[in-house]
């Protein structure tokens, strides 16, 4: 059993769950602010970003990460494992 940090979402996880089953990390969606800018354009901003002058906060939305890591297994046409679905920014072994 090893502990990892996902370099896309910075989540930390172990590759084996307490019940003994394998765990395959997939980055959760990122929560962002949905805002209407002064020119009436609607866009999303990271949570830590201050609202631009004249912008209106419309709410929070879940948005898929652009460089998502998904360790679930991709299969070849013959059913053999071809690797993980998407590597994202990678992972770092931390324990
Ligand atoms: Zn992740």
Backbone and ligand atoms as CSV (ligand in chain L), in Angstrom:
chain,resi,resn,atom,element,x,y,z
A,1,UNK,N,N,0.854,-1.183,0.000
A,1,UNK,CA,C,0.000,0.000,0.000
A,1,UNK,C,C,0.895,1.240,0.000
A,2,UNK,N,N,0.564,2.194,-0.878
A,2,UNK,CA,C,1.317,3.445,-0.976
A,2,UNK,C,C,0.352,4.622,-0.956
A,3,UNK,N,N,0.881,5.788,-0.563
A,3,UNK,CA,C,0.096,7.021,-0.526
A,3,UNK,C,C,0.613,7.949,-1.623
A,4,UNK,N,N,-0.325,8.617,-2.322
A,4,UNK,CA,C,0.025,9.473,-3.453
A,4,UNK,C,C,-0.646,10.829,-3.332
A,5,UNK,N,N,-0.046,11.832,-4.003
A,5,UNK,CA,C,-0.665,13.150,-4.178
A,5,UNK,C,C,-0.876,13.335,-5.675
A,6,UNK,N,N,-2.112,13.649,-6.056
A,6,UNK,CA,C,-2.428,13.945,-7.448
A,6,UNK,C,C,-1.906,15.342,-7.768
A,7,UNK,N,N,-1.128,15.467,-8.831
A,7,UNK,CA,C,-0.528,16.759,-9.171
A,7,UNK,C,C,-1.479,17.645,-9.977
A,8,UNK,N,N,-2.675,17.146,-10.290
A,8,UNK,CA,C,-3.684,17.993,-10.922
A,8,UNK,C,C,-4.548,18.656,-9.851
A,9,UNK,N,N,-5.188,17.847,-8.973
A,9,UNK,CA,C,-6.130,18.408,-7.983
A,9,UNK,C,C,-5.523,18.535,-6.592
A,10,UNK,N,N,-4.314,18.001,-6.392
A,10,UNK,CA,C,-3.591,17.998,-5.115
A,10,UNK,C,C,-4.265,17.123,-4.061
A,11,UNK,N,N,-5.224,16.291,-4.475
A,11,UNK,CA,C,-5.833,15.328,-3.564
A,11,UNK,C,C,-4.824,14.263,-3.168
A,12,UNK,N,N,-4.953,13.742,-1.941
A,12,UNK,CA,C,-4.074,12.675,-1.463
A,12,UNK,C,C,-4.899,11.418,-1.268
A,13,UNK,N,N,-4.313,10.281,-1.618
A,13,UNK,CA,C,-5.057,9.023,-1.562
A,13,UNK,C,C,-4.098,7.843,-1.463
A,14,UNK,N,N,-4.650,6.718,-1.007
A,14,UNK,CA,C,-3.896,5.470,-0.961
A,14,UNK,C,C,-4.414,4.564,-2.055
A,15,UNK,N,N,-3.534,3.734,-2.585
A,15,UNK,CA,C,-3.923,2.879,-3.711
A,15,UNK,C,C,-4.696,1.639,-3.270
A,16,UNK,N,N,-4.783,1.395,-1.948
A,16,UNK,CA,C,-5.577,0.290,-1.420
A,16,UNK,C,C,-6.501,0.847,-0.340
A,17,UNK,N,N,-7.773,0.546,-0.463
A,17,UNK,CA,C,-8.766,1.029,0.505
A,17,UNK,C,C,-8.698,0.207,1.790
A,18,UNK,N,N,-9.244,0.736,2.893
A,18,UNK,CA,C,-9.212,-0.012,4.166
A,18,UNK,C,C,-9.831,-1.412,4.055
A,19,UNK,N,N,-10.778,-1.599,3.135
A,19,UNK,CA,C,-11.407,-2.926,2.984
A,19,UNK,C,C,-10.600,-3.857,2.084
A,20,UNK,N,N,-9.421,-3.388,1.611
A,20,UNK,CA,C,-8.561,-4.240,0.803
A,20,UNK,C,C,-8.758,-4.097,-0.698
A,21,UNK,N,N,-9.796,-3.383,-1.123
A,21,UNK,CA,C,-10.007,-3.186,-2.553
A,21,UNK,C,C,-9.058,-2.118,-3.094
A,22,UNK,N,N,-8.718,-2.221,-4.395
A,22,UNK,CA,C,-7.868,-1.222,-5.036
A,22,UNK,C,C,-8.648,0.066,-5.253
A,23,UNK,N,N,-7.960,1.206,-5.147
A,23,UNK,CA,C,-8.575,2.509,-5.387
A,23,UNK,C,C,-7.947,3.117,-6.635
A,24,UNK,N,N,-8.778,3.630,-7.522
A,24,UNK,CA,C,-8.314,4.288,-8.740
A,24,UNK,C,C,-8.781,5.739,-8.677
A,25,UNK,N,N,-7.855,6.676,-8.470
A,25,UNK,CA,C,-8.201,8.085,-8.305
A,25,UNK,C,C,-8.724,8.692,-9.603
A,26,UNK,N,N,-9.744,9.503,-9.481
A,26,UNK,CA,C,-10.212,10.359,-10.572
A,26,UNK,C,C,-10.480,11.726,-9.955
A,27,UNK,N,N,-9.901,12.780,-10.534
A,27,UNK,CA,C,-10.066,14.117,-9.975
A,27,UNK,C,C,-11.550,14.492,-9.936
A,28,UNK,N,N,-12.000,15.053,-8.811
A,28,UNK,CA,C,-13.375,15.553,-8.758
A,28,UNK,C,C,-13.475,16.854,-9.554
A,29,UNK,N,N,-14.676,17.266,-9.935
A,29,UNK,CA,C,-14.824,18.561,-10.595
A,29,UNK,C,C,-14.367,19.681,-9.651
A,30,UNK,N,N,-13.908,20.783,-10.220
A,30,UNK,CA,C,-13.511,21.959,-9.437
A,30,UNK,C,C,-14.734,22.849,-9.256
A,31,UNK,N,N,-14.886,23.399,-8.035
A,31,UNK,CA,C,-15.965,24.357,-7.788
A,31,UNK,C,C,-15.476,25.747,-8.176
A,32,UNK,N,N,-16.255,26.423,-9.001
A,32,UNK,CA,C,-15.876,27.764,-9.472
A,32,UNK,C,C,-17.030,28.739,-9.273
A,33,UNK,N,N,-16.685,30.020,-9.287
A,33,UNK,CA,C,-17.694,31.084,-9.247
A,33,UNK,C,C,-18.196,31.318,-10.665
A,34,UNK,N,N,-19.509,31.378,-10.823
A,34,UNK,CA,C,-20.060,31.797,-12.110
A,34,UNK,C,C,-20.422,33.267,-11.966
A,35,UNK,N,N,-19.882,34.091,-12.846
A,35,UNK,CA,C,-20.071,35.537,-12.724
A,35,UNK,C,C,-20.542,36.143,-14.039
A,36,UNK,N,N,-21.277,37.260,-13.903
A,36,UNK,CA,C,-21.642,38.065,-15.068
A,36,UNK,C,C,-20.771,39.315,-15.017
A,37,UNK,N,N,-19.974,39.496,-16.065
A,37,UNK,CA,C,-19.059,40.637,-16.122
A,37,UNK,C,C,-19.820,41.896,-16.522
A,38,UNK,N,N,-19.157,43.023,-16.380
A,38,UNK,CA,C,-19.767,44.318,-16.687
A,38,UNK,C,C,-20.328,44.367,-18.117
A,39,UNK,N,N,-19.657,43.669,-19.070
A,39,UNK,CA,C,-20.127,43.667,-20.461
A,39,UNK,C,C,-21.207,42.595,-20.705
A,40,UNK,N,N,-21.753,42.023,-19.612
A,40,UNK,CA,C,-22.832,41.021,-19.636
A,40,UNK,C,C,-22.350,39.619,-20.025
A,41,UNK,N,N,-21.045,39.422,-20.261
A,41,UNK,CA,C,-20.492,38.097,-20.532
A,41,UNK,C,C,-20.586,37.250,-19.268
A,42,UNK,N,N,-21.000,35.996,-19.425
A,42,UNK,CA,C,-21.031,35.071,-18.289
A,42,UNK,C,C,-19.837,34.139,-18.404
A,43,UNK,N,N,-19.093,34.006,-17.287
A,43,UNK,CA,C,-17.893,33.174,-17.287
A,43,UNK,C,C,-17.719,32.546,-15.911
A,44,UNK,N,N,-16.695,31.693,-15.775
A,44,UNK,CA,C,-16.375,31.117,-14.468
A,44,UNK,C,C,-14.975,31.551,-14.057
A,45,UNK,N,N,-14.798,31.679,-12.730
A,45,UNK,CA,C,-13.513,32.070,-12.160
A,45,UNK,C,C,-13.183,31.134,-11.004
A,46,UNK,N,N,-11.881,30.890,-10.732
A,46,UNK,CA,C,-11.515,30.094,-9.563
A,46,UNK,C,C,-12.077,30.723,-8.291
A,47,UNK,N,N,-12.372,29.883,-7.279
A,47,UNK,CA,C,-12.963,30.369,-6.034
A,47,UNK,C,C,-12.145,31.476,-5.386
A,48,UNK,N,N,-10.821,31.378,-5.449
A,48,UNK,CA,C,-9.960,32.342,-4.756
A,48,UNK,C,C,-9.846,33.676,-5.496
A,49,UNK,N,N,-10.380,33.759,-6.704
A,49,UNK,CA,C,-10.265,34.991,-7.484
A,49,UNK,C,C,-11.310,36.011,-7.028
A,50,UNK,N,N,-10.872,37.243,-6.785
A,50,UNK,CA,C,-11.801,38.319,-6.398
A,50,UNK,C,C,-12.681,38.674,-7.593
A,51,UNK,N,N,-13.913,39.088,-7.307
A,51,UNK,CA,C,-14.812,39.500,-8.389
A,51,UNK,C,C,-14.255,40.742,-9.080
A,52,UNK,N,N,-14.212,40.745,-10.408
A,52,UNK,CA,C,-13.783,41.954,-11.114
A,52,UNK,C,C,-14.762,43.094,-10.828
A,53,UNK,N,N,-14.302,44.310,-10.959
A,53,UNK,CA,C,-15.144,45.494,-10.718
A,53,UNK,C,C,-16.378,45.425,-11.607
A,54,UNK,N,N,-17.560,45.597,-11.006
A,54,UNK,CA,C,-18.813,45.612,-11.756
A,54,UNK,C,C,-19.386,44.241,-12.051
A,55,UNK,N,N,-18.690,43.166,-11.666
A,55,UNK,CA,C,-19.180,41.815,-11.931
A,55,UNK,C,C,-20.213,41.414,-10.881
A,56,UNK,N,N,-21.114,40.504,-11.265
A,56,UNK,CA,C,-22.139,39.989,-10.365
A,56,UNK,C,C,-21.923,38.489,-10.183
A,57,UNK,N,N,-21.915,38.039,-8.925
A,57,UNK,CA,C,-21.794,36.606,-8.654
A,57,UNK,C,C,-23.152,35.953,-8.891
A,58,UNK,N,N,-23.192,34.968,-9.790
A,58,UNK,CA,C,-24.441,34.270,-10.097
A,58,UNK,C,C,-24.597,33.006,-9.250
A,59,UNK,N,N,-23.473,32.438,-8.816
A,59,UNK,CA,C,-23.534,31.223,-8.011
A,59,UNK,C,C,-22.261,30.420,-8.163
A,60,UNK,N,N,-22.302,29.196,-7.642
A,60,UNK,CA,C,-21.164,28.288,-7.744
A,60,UNK,C,C,-21.513,27.169,-8.700
A,61,UNK,N,N,-20.529,26.735,-9.477
A,61,UNK,CA,C,-20.749,25.637,-10.426
A,61,UNK,C,C,-19.605,24.637,-10.311
A,62,UNK,N,N,-19.892,23.382,-10.603
A,62,UNK,CA,C,-18.867,22.335,-10.663
A,62,UNK,C,C,-18.411,22.224,-12.108
A,63,UNK,N,N,-17.101,22.299,-12.305
A,63,UNK,CA,C,-16.560,22.305,-13.668
A,63,UNK,C,C,-15.461,21.248,-13.778
A,64,UNK,N,N,-15.538,20.427,-14.814
A,64,UNK,CA,C,-14.511,19.402,-15.033
A,64,UNK,C,C,-13.145,20.078,-15.191
A,65,UNK,N,N,-12.119,19.491,-14.564
A,65,UNK,CA,C,-10.776,20.068,-14.661
A,65,UNK,C,C,-10.200,19.818,-16.053
A,66,UNK,N,N,-9.490,20.809,-16.584
A,66,UNK,CA,C,-8.944,20.702,-17.942
A,66,UNK,C,C,-7.927,19.570,-18.053
A,67,UNK,N,N,-7.163,19.313,-17.005
A,67,UNK,CA,C,-6.098,18.316,-17.050
A,67,UNK,C,C,-6.387,17.196,-16.050
A,68,UNK,N,N,-7.615,16.721,-16.047
A,68,UNK,CA,C,-8.079,15.720,-15.081
A,68,UNK,C,C,-7.262,14.427,-15.144
A,69,UNK,N,N,-6.932,13.881,-13.954
A,69,UNK,CA,C,-6.329,12.564,-13.881
A,69,UNK,C,C,-7.436,11.560,-13.602
A,70,UNK,N,N,-7.435,10.451,-14.336
A,70,UNK,CA,C,-8.417,9.385,-14.113
A,70,UNK,C,C,-7.692,8.057,-14.247
A,71,UNK,N,N,-7.485,7.388,-13.107
A,71,UNK,CA,C,-6.712,6.149,-13.072
A,71,UNK,C,C,-7.545,4.911,-13.384
A,72,UNK,N,N,-8.815,5.077,-13.695
A,72,UNK,CA,C,-9.597,3.909,-14.081
A,72,UNK,C,C,-8.973,3.304,-15.335
A,73,UNK,N,N,-9.140,2.023,-15.504
A,73,UNK,CA,C,-8.403,1.278,-16.529
A,73,UNK,C,C,-9.106,1.312,-17.881
A,74,UNK,N,N,-8.318,1.685,-18.904
A,74,UNK,CA,C,-8.789,1.682,-20.294
A,74,UNK,C,C,-8.470,0.299,-20.864
A,75,UNK,N,N,-9.403,-0.271,-21.615
A,75,UNK,CA,C,-9.202,-1.608,-22.178
A,75,UNK,C,C,-8.915,-1.552,-23.671
A,76,UNK,N,N,-8.079,-2.473,-24.130
A,76,UNK,CA,C,-7.875,-2.704,-25.556
A,76,UNK,C,C,-9.083,-3.448,-26.091
A,77,UNK,N,N,-9.275,-3.470,-27.411
A,77,UNK,CA,C,-10.408,-4.212,-27.994
A,77,UNK,C,C,-10.437,-5.685,-27.576
A,78,UNK,N,N,-9.270,-6.261,-27.281
A,78,UNK,CA,C,-9.244,-7.684,-26.878
A,78,UNK,C,C,-9.478,-7.874,-25.377
A,79,UNK,N,N,-9.763,-6.771,-24.650
A,79,UNK,CA,C,-10.082,-6.884,-23.238
A,79,UNK,C,C,-8.893,-6.781,-22.304
A,80,UNK,N,N,-7.682,-6.671,-22.847
A,80,UNK,CA,C,-6.522,-6.507,-21.976
A,80,UNK,C,C,-6.393,-5.036,-21.552
A,81,UNK,N,N,-5.711,-4.796,-20.453
A,81,UNK,CA,C,-5.551,-3.440,-19.922
A,81,UNK,C,C,-4.594,-2.638,-20.803
A,82,UNK,N,N,-5.012,-1.414,-21.171
A,82,UNK,CA,C,-4.185,-0.545,-22.009
A,82,UNK,C,C,-3.559,0.582,-21.196
A,83,UNK,N,N,-3.866,0.677,-19.910
A,83,UNK,CA,C,-3.332,1.759,-19.084
A,83,UNK,C,C,-4.463,2.558,-18.479
A,84,UNK,N,N,-4.110,3.686,-17.838
A,84,UNK,CA,C,-5.143,4.508,-17.207
A,84,UNK,C,C,-5.801,5.412,-18.249
A,85,UNK,N,N,-7.000,5.913,-17.926
A,85,UNK,CA,C,-7.761,6.710,-18.896
A,85,UNK,C,C,-7.037,8.007,-19.255
A,86,UNK,N,N,-6.679,8.826,-18.239
A,86,UNK,CA,C,-5.970,10.076,-18.512
A,86,UNK,C,C,-4.970,10.341,-17.387
A,87,UNK,N,N,-3.705,10.639,-17.719
A,87,UNK,CA,C,-2.695,10.824,-16.676
A,87,UNK,C,C,-2.753,12.171,-15.966
A,88,UNK,N,N,-3.405,13.161,-16.548
A,88,UNK,CA,C,-3.409,14.483,-15.934
A,88,UNK,C,C,-1.993,14.997,-15.777
A,89,UNK,N,N,-1.701,15.667,-14.677
A,89,UNK,CA,C,-0.355,16.205,-14.412
A,89,UNK,C,C,0.522,15.184,-13.705
A,90,UNK,N,N,-0.008,13.968,-13.485
A,90,UNK,CA,C,0.780,12.916,-12.858
A,90,UNK,C,C,0.477,12.804,-11.372
A,91,UNK,N,N,1.279,11.999,-10.711
A,91,UNK,CA,C,1.121,11.763,-9.278
A,91,UNK,C,C,2.498,11.727,-8.644
A,92,UNK,N,N,2.532,11.943,-7.328
A,92,UNK,CA,C,3.780,11.896,-6.573
A,92,UNK,C,C,3.578,10.930,-5.418
A,93,UNK,N,N,4.487,9.964,-5.272
A,93,UNK,CA,C,4.401,9.034,-4.142
A,93,UNK,C,C,4.868,9.752,-2.887
A,94,UNK,N,N,4.013,9.789,-1.865
A,94,UNK,CA,C,4.361,10.531,-0.645
A,94,UNK,C,C,4.418,9.634,0.589
A,95,UNK,N,N,4.222,8.350,0.381
A,95,UNK,CA,C,4.290,7.464,1.538
A,95,UNK,C,C,4.092,6.030,1.193
L,1,ZN,ZN,ZN,-6.771,14.447,-8.845
